[in-house]
Amino acid sequence: MSLILSFVAGVILGMLFFGGLWWTIRKCVSAKQPALWILGSLLLRTSIVLVSFYFVALGHWERFLVCLLGFVIARVVVMRLLRGQAPERPQCFSLEVSDASYP
């Protein structure tokens, strides 16, 4: 039973981690300080996952591996669900080739 709960915890952690990454990317495209968003999100998401892995495993390597398996499976699921949903690029990032003058 503890292995099933470890797997479910891994799936939830993976959904939170990679869903948070997707949200961060969408948010930082229009943010005034995107580096701060990316760094803050990375530290928060990684801290939550590492602390959660520690408490799920409680010194049992089997629980850790099953939790990690759930985490990796969640990554695949989130990537497939969000495929093709790239954030909109602001106009300041678009380049017009016709505006460039060549010698």
C-alpha positions, 0 to 999 in steps of 0.5 A: 500500500505504501508503494501505491501511495508513493507512486501517487505522490510522485505523479502529483509532484510531477504534475505540480513541478512541470505544470508550474514550469509551464505556468512560469514560462507563460508568465515570464514572457510578458514579465518585466523581470523574467529572470527573477520569475524563472529563478524563483520558480526553479528554487520553489519547485525544486525545494518542494519536490526534494522535501516531498521526496524525502518525506515520501521515502522516509529512508526506504529506497523502494518508495523513493524509486516508485515516487521518482517513477510517478514523477517521470510518468507525470512529466510525459503526461504533462508534456503530451497534454500541453503539446502545441500550447506555446506561449504567445510572443510579445511584439517586441520579440518578433523580427521582420526580415523585410525591415533589414537593409542589406548592402 
